[in-house]
């Protein structure tokens, strides 16, 4: 990394022999600002849903492949303190980090692409910003000053951005700003990052603007004007983008690149094409063909070797060449928006890559599964998965799906709520407890096989679940869990409020349900299974959050492996 007018000694990373300077603190009075950290800000224009997160994640993968340590974060303009209480239909899934932060789903893309664990400093909302500022004001930290958007709100945002670099000791911090340029909600974030650019120096900051280039069928041509207007809007807020990434469905004409370069005041090779792809993991390779990471490194004064993308390229080629198909039924209550189960779907695909097979996900609304329809809807599936969720809607349909999987010996994976459903189904149909239920759904039922454990209380804010983040788990020998993990001790991420009721542990085990994973002290049941089946497993945690395209999660590998064997008629 080469910085002008700065004296430094060089260190060499073992991985790629990337030349990086020892960190020196700025001497301009900005405490906490590290001159050696490079800051990249990703904004979006014209319309929402352009793939800013994928663009940021792809860049993170490319820079990491050059030997740089990358940290990523997302600034969200909504006023919720975090997405923990937001409807899945509005927001999609809530992604949980190792340290228990409930965050935006884009952080899942960052982790899957960059393969670095993120943390509570990786996601900030407008609600959290104002929450922090108002608490400081109440404590008198502003010494009676009038609290204003500038400087108090913007300073809070800046501190957050700087903190993630310090926390991770990153060489590059990539910050995605949610929303679309022109939205009133995003203005404080844009102003904050504009100030950051001045504080760290233009040589240490970079703005990437992702916009849509529409194609008009009537005239058979792409239109650059929306991008020009979007960039003009951004410039009016004091930010000049260094790189413009053009989202399009087809290759663009050379004239479009020239127009946008000229009228948006960016260098010709800083206009990057981002074509819609059949598989999102192709994005880093496609962007690199346009020299994306090379341009970024040049603009930031980074001297680093070419990206090592052999493993990623091999993975993409393997994805394209898959000859087989496996049918998986995903039985949930939010299937109307697939993003509500984004990480689960991606983890299924990752396992499919490993087993060289396509995964056809059948999105099944559990509310539509009844005694009369269960056979019709679930017949022909090679595996059934019930994901996490809250609330009583659609529960009976999930119970029917688990029972169908158990009776037909179809591979089954239950995640969080899906484990609890498996326990309820087993209690009703094997132990004969016909009214068995969860305390969440029926507080008055006689057999609450899922409930709050002693010492727990439901007298807590809805904005926080009882168990969030990584917790250890001890695995029982000779189980499906042990075969999948190949380990006796694991750590996985949780997000739930209810637990397996230990009062029924002995009864379940006598009836053939194996308690295959517990907390190290043995108090909490973390996993259950029917060990003599090819795969019938329920886990209280969320394994999908730790799956990567080039490193699929062991449980999903085991689940899809069993489903693949069923699809192949046992001839794998």
N, C-alpha and C positions, 0 to 999 in steps of 0.2 A: 504494500500500500504506500503510495508516494504522495506526500502532502507538501505543497509549496511553502517555503519560508518557515519550516519547522525543523529543528534539529532533533534527531532521534537515533537510537540504536536499533538494530534489527534483530528480530527473533525469527525462528523458522519452525513452522508446524511440521510435525512428523508425517502427516498424511500426504499433502501435496506440495510440500516445500514452498508454501506461499509466503512471501516476504511481508511481514507485518511489523509496524512500529510498536515499541513499548509505549504504553499510554502515558500521555502528559496532560495535566490539567490546564485548562485555559486560565489565563491571568487577567480576565476582564471583569472579575467580580461576580460572574454567574456561577454560584456554587452548584455543584452536582453536574455541571456540563462537562462532558468528556470530549475533548477535541478529536480524539482518535476514532470515536464511533461515527459511522456513516449512517445518515438517516434518509430513508426512502419513504415518500408519502404517495399513496395510490388513491386517486379520486375517480369518480364516475360521472358521465354526462349523458344527456339526451333522454335516456330511459333507464329504469332500474333493471336489475337482473342481467347485467351484461357479462358477469363473470369477473368482477374486480377481485373477488377472493381467489379464484383459480389463477388469475394473472399474477397476483401477489405470491400465491403458494408456488407457482411454477418458477417465478424468479428466485424465490427462496431455495428451491431445489437446485437451480442452476448455480447460484452463488455458493451454496454448500459444496457442490461438485467441484468448485474451484478452490476449495480448501478454506473457505471463510466460515466463521461461526455466525449463524444467522438467528435472530429473534424476530418474532412476528406478533402483531397485535391488531385489534380492531376497535375503532372508536364508533360507537353507535349513537345516532341522534335521538332515539326514542327516550321518553322521560321515565320509563320503568327503571327502577334501580338495577335490576338484572332481569334476564328473560325467564327466571324460575317460575313465575306465576302467569306467564303469557300463554294464550291458547296455541296449541300446536298448529291449528289451522291458519293462524295469523303469522306465526313466527317460525314454524318448523321445529325441529328437535332442539332440546337444550343440551349443549355439549358440556361435559364435566371434565375439568382438569385434574391432575394428580393431587393438587392441594385443595380441591373441593370447590373451586369457583364454578358457578353456573353461567355459561357463556353462550355467545352466538355460534351458530352452526359452522360459520366460516372458519372458526378455529380448528374444527375437525379437518378441513382441507389443509390448513397449515401443518398440522401434525402428521397427516398422512403423506404429504408431499415432502416436507422437510425432515420428518422423522426426529423431531425434537419435542420433548415434553414442554408444554406451555404452562402458565401459572396465572394467579389472580391478577397480575399486572398486564395480562394479555387482552383484556376486554374492559372497556370503559363506556358507560352510557351517560347521556345527559342527566338522567335521574341521579346517578351516583355522584356526578360532579357537583350538582346543586346540593345533594345530601351532605357531602363532605364540607362544602363551603358554608352552608348554613350551620352545621355543627361547630365549625371553627368560630363563626360569628357569635354563636351562643356562649361559647367558652371564652370569648373576649380576645381571641388571638389576633384580631385585626385592630385592636386598641381603639375601638370606637369609630373607626373609619366607615364611611359610606360604602357598603358592599356593592360592587358594580360588575358588569360582564367583563369589562376591561378595567383593571387588571386581574380581578380575583378569580373569575371563572376561567379565563384563559391561562392564568398561572397554574391553576389546579390541573388543567389538561396538560400543560407543558411538563409539570412535575411527574405526571403519570408516564408520559412518553420517555422522559429521561430515565425514570426508575427502571423500566424494563431492560434498558441497555446495561445499567449497573447490576441489576439482579442476575442477569445471564452472562455478563462479561462478553457481550456480543461485539463482533466487528461491524455488523450491519444490522440495523433495526428497520424492519419493513412495517409500516403502519398504514392500514387500510381505513379510509374514512367512509363510513356507511352513508347511504342516501345518495341523492343525485344533486349535482351542482345547481344552485338556484333554490333549493329547499331552504326555507327559513331556519329549520332546525339545525342545519349543518354549519351555519355561519360562525358560531364561536369556535368550532373545531378548525375550520379553515383559517381563521384569524390566529389561533394558537400555533398552528404548524407554520404559518407565515412568519411568526415571531421566532420560532425555533430555527428556521432557516437563516435568519439574520444573526441569531446568537451563536450558532455553531459555525457559521460561515457558508457561503454558497458552494464552496469547494467540498463541503462535507454534507450537503443535503441535495436531494433530487426529488422532483415532482413528476409522477407518471399519471397521465389522464387517460382513462379508458372510455371510449365513446362508440356509439353505433353509427355505422355507415349503411343506411338503408338502400335497398335495390327496388326501383320502381319498374314494375312489369310493363306498364303502359309505354314508357319511353326506353325500356331495356337499358337502363344505366344506373350506376351507383351515384348517390348524392352526397357531396361533402359539406353542404351548407349547415346541416344540424351540428356537425362537429365544430365548424367555424364559430357558430353562435355559442356553443357550449364552452369553448376555449375563451371566447371573448368575455363570457360571464365570469369565468375563473380569473381572468386577468383583471377584471373590474374589482375583484376582491383582493388584489395585490399579489396574486400568485401566477407566475409564468411557468407553464409546464415545460419540462425539459424533454420529455418523451410523450408521444401520443400513440396509444395502442388502439387500433381500429378493429372493432368487432364486426364481423361480416359472415354471411353464409357461403359466399363464393369468393374466389380470388379477385382482387381488385385490379383495376387498370392502372398503369403507370401514371396516368394523368391525375388520378386521385391523390397519390402520394405527393406529387409535385404541388398540387393545389394546397393541400393541408400543410405541407412544409412552408410554403410561401406565406399563406394567409394566417397561419397560427404561430409563425415566427419560431419554428423549430428546425434543426438541421435535417437535411434530407434522410439520412440514415437513422434518425430518431423517430421516424414514422414507421410503426411496426404493425404488421398485419396479424390479426388473431381470428382465424377461420373456425367456425363451429365444427367440432370433430365428433365422430361416433363414440370415442372413448376419451374421457377427460385426462387420462394419464399420458396421452399423446401430446398434451399442450406444451410441456417444457421443451420437447424435441422440436415441435413446430416453431415455437417462438425463437429457439436458438438458431434455426435455419435463417432467420432474419437478423441474426447477430445480437439478440436482445441483451444477453448478459455481457457481451463484449462492449456494447454501447454504454451500458450502465457502469461498468468498471472504468471505462475511459472518462465518462463524465464526472465520476467521483474521484478520479485520480488513484484508482486501485490497480496495482500491478499484481496479477495473479495468473497462474497457468490456465490453460484451456480446461473446460469442465470435463471431468471423468464421468462419462455417461454410459459406459459399456453395460453395466448391470441394468440400468433403466431401459436402455435400448433393447436389450435381450428380453426384458419383461414385456415390453410393448409388442415385440415380434411374437412372443409366445401368446399374448392375448389375442392377436389377430389370427393365429393359426389353430385355435381350439376346434377340434372336430366333434365334440360330444355335447349333449344337452341334459340338464337336470332340472326338474320342475319342483320348485319350493313354494309352498303355501305360506304366506305371511299373513297371519290372522290377527288383526288389530282393530282399534276403534277410530284411528285417524288416517285410514288408508286413502281418503279423498285427497290428501296432500302428501305425496311421497316423501317430501323433505322432512315430514314428522318422524320418519324412521330412516333418515339419510345414512347414518353411520352403520346401522344394521344392514341396509341394502349394500353398502360398499364392502362391509366385512364378508357378506355372502359372495360378492363378486371376487374379492381377494382370494378366498378359498377355492373358488372356481378356477382362477388362474393357476393355482398350485396343482389342482387335479386335472388341468388341461380340458376343462369343460365350460360351456356356457351355462349360466344360471338364469333360468326363466322364472322370475318372481311373479307369483299370482297374488295380487293385492286383494285380500278378502276382508270385507267388513264383518266383524264378529257379530254385529247386530242382526245380520241377515242369515246367520247360521242357526237353524232350529232343528228339533228332532226330525222333522219331516224333510229338511233340506240338506242335512249334514252329509249324507252319503253322496248325493248328487254333486255337492260343491267340492268335496275333498277327494273324491275318487280320482285315481290316476296320478296323485302327487307322489313324489319320491321322498319328500321330507316336509315337516310342518314346524313352523316357528311362531311362537307367541312372544311379542316384544313387551317392553315396559309400558306403563301407563298408570293413570290414577282415575278414581271414580268407578261407579257401579255399572255404567252403560256398557252393554255388549259382553258382560262377564259370562253369562250363561252360554253364549255362543262359543266363547273361548274354552269353557269347560267341556262342551261337546267335542270341540276339535281335539283337545288333549286326550279325551276318552277314545276317540276314533283312532288316534295315533297309537295309543297303548294297546287297544284291542287288535288292531290290524298289524301291529309291529312295524309301523312306519317310523323312521328316525325322527326324533322330536328334540327340539331345543327350546327351553323356556328361559326368558331373560327377565329378571326382576319380577314384575307382575306375572310373567310367564312361568316362573318357578312357583309362585304362590298359587297360581291356577292349577298347576300340576299336583300340588299338595292337596288342594281342595277336591279335585277330581278323584284322587286316590282314596281320600277319606270317605267320600260319598259312595264310590262304586266298588271298592275293595274292602275297606273297613266297615262298610255298612252304616256310616254316619250320614244319613240322607240330608240332614240339615246343615252339614259342615259348611263353613263359610269363613270369610275374613271379617274381623272387627271393623274394617273400613266400610264394608258393604252391608253388614247386618250386625249391629252392636248387641242385639238381644238374642242372637241364635245360641243354641245350647253348646254347639261344638265350634268354638272359634279357634280353628287350627292355625290361623294367621292372626296375629294380634300385637299390640304393644307389649313389650317385655317388662318385667318388674323394674321400676326405676324410670321408665319412660313415661311421658305425659303428652297428651294431645293439646295441652295448653301452650302452644308455641305459635309464632307467626307463620302464616302460610308462605312467607317469602323464604323460608329455609327448611330443608328436609332434615330429618333426624341424622341421617348418615350421608355425608357427602365427601367424595374424594377417595383416595387410596386407603385400603385396609388389608392387612395380611390374612391369609387363609392357610390352614393345614389340611393337606389332602390325605385321605385314607388309602392305604396300600391295596392293590388288587382291584381298583375301580376303573371305570371309564375315564374319570377325571385324571387319574394317574397315567393312564395310557396316552391321553391327549397331551398333557403337560410334560410328562417325563420328569416330574419334580414332586417333592413332598411339601414344599412351601412356596406359595405364590402371593402376589399382591395385585388387587384389582380395584377398579373405581366403582363407587356406589352412589346411588341417588334414590333413597326410599325412606319410608316412615314406619313400615310394619315389618314384622319378623315372624319366622316360624315359631309356633308356640311349643316350648319345650315340654309342656305337660303331656304332649302327645308323642313325644319322641320314641319312647319304648314301643307303643302300639304300632307305629308306622314301621319300625325296624322288624318287629315280629311278623308283620304282614308282607315283608319283602321289599320295602322301600329303603334303599341304602342312604344313610347320611354320609355322604362322601367327602364333605368339606365343612370345616368349622373354624371359628375364630381360634387363635392360639390358646386361649383359656378354656375352650370347649363350650362356652356359654351360648354362642350364636351359631345357628345352622346357616351355612353359606351356600351349600349345594346339596341337591338330592338326585338320585338316579335309580333306575332299575338296571342293576349291573349285569344281568344275564341277557339283556337285549343288545342288539347292534349299537343303538344309541338312543337313550331316553334320559335326558339330563335337564335339570333345572338349576339355574344359578341366580343368587340374589343380587349379584353385581351386574355391571354392564361391560362385557368383554369387547363389544364392538368398538369402544373408544380407543383400544390399544392395537387394533388391527391396521396393518399397512399393506399397500399393494404388492410390495416385494417381500413382506414378512407377515403373511396372514396369521390371524390369531389361532392358537392351538385348538380351541374349542370349535371354532368355525371350520377349521381343517378337518377335525374329527367328524363333525356333523355332516359336512358336504361329502366327505369320504364315504360315510355310511349311506348317504342318499345316492351317491354315484354308483356304489355297489348294487344298491337296489335297482337303480335305473338300468344297469347293465345285466340284470338277472343273476347277480352274484359272480359274474365272470370278470372281475377286475384283477 
